[in-house]
Amino acid sequence: MIKELAEIDIKPGCEQAFEQAAVQARELFLASKGCIAFRLHRSLEQPSRYRMFVEWETIEDHMIEFRNSDAFLEWRRLCGPYFQSPPRVEHLVIIVEGRSEDAPADVLAAE
């Protein structure tokens, strides 16, 4: 499994519209071959900056299957108008992971 990390800067004042578009786009990712999970986080310090985490079975599922699909074009149609600049994308693998035994049950379920 790999994680796609996209850092996305949104045009100031467009945050709410982007978030609504991302809710629609979520299903495009989740219905794509090899997509395991989708999360969008917003920065508290920089409210126009978002980080999107998408878990894929393989890097090819993201870079070949999804990037060459109608779902990718629709994602860009929905969310692209709000981008301040193109997203910066990296692919990550987990090296070390851990969770507190005191983590709330809903946090564990969300992962």
N, C-alpha and C positions, 0 to 999 in steps of 0.2 A: 504494500500500500504506500502511496505517496500523498503528500499534502501540497496542494497548490496554495500559495499565498500571493494575493494580489493587493497591493497598496493602491488605493484609489482616492485621488483628490477631486472633490466636487466643487463646481462653481458656487461661491458663497451665495446663500439665499435659496439654493436649489436642493437642500438636504432632504426636506420632506418629500418632494417630488421624486428624488432618487430612491429614497427608502420605499415608496409605494411601487415604483417600477421594479425594484429588487425583489419585492414580495411576489410579483408576477413572474419574474425571471427565475426564481428559485425552482419552480417545477420544470423549467427547461433543463436545468442542470440535473435534477434528481431523476428525470426520465431518460437521461443519456447513458449510453453504454459505459459501464464501469464506474459510474458515480455512486459513492457511498453516502456522503453527507455534504451539506452546504451550510455555512454560517457566515453572517455578516456582522462585523463589530464596528462601532463608531468610537473614535477617539474622544475622550473627555477633555483633553488638553487642546486638541485641534479639531473642533466640531465639523469641519468640512473634510476631514480625512477618515477614510474607512479602510478596514482590512477584511478581505473576503478569504475565507478558508474553505477549500473544496477538497474532499478526500476522494481519491481515484484509486481504482485497483491497480492501474499501471500508468506510467507517464504517456504511453501511446494512446490510452483512452482519452486523455486530455488533449495532447498535442496533435494527434491525427484524427481520431474519431470525432471529438467534440469541436475542435477548431475548424474542421471541414464540413460542419453540419449546418442545417437550417436553424437548429437551436442556437448555435453561436451567433448567427446573423440576427436572430430575433432578440437575443440578449443585448447585443450592441444597439439594435434599433430602440429597444426599451430604455436602456440605461446610458448609452453613449452620449446622448445630447447633454447630459449633466456633468460629464467629465471635464475637469479643468485641464487635464493633460492625460495622455494615454496611461493606463494602469501599469505599474511596475510588477512583474510576475516572477516568482521564484518557485522552485519545487523543493520540498523538504522531506526528509525521512526522520522518524523519531529515533533518537539516540538514547535518551534517558527519560523516563516517565515515572510519575508517582502521584498519589492522591492522599490527602489527609483522611484519617478514619472518621474525622468529625465533619466531613463534607456533607451538606444536606443531600437527601436522597434524590431530589429533583435535579441537582447539579450532576450527580453520577448518571442519572437516566438521560440527561441531555447529551452526554458524551457518547 
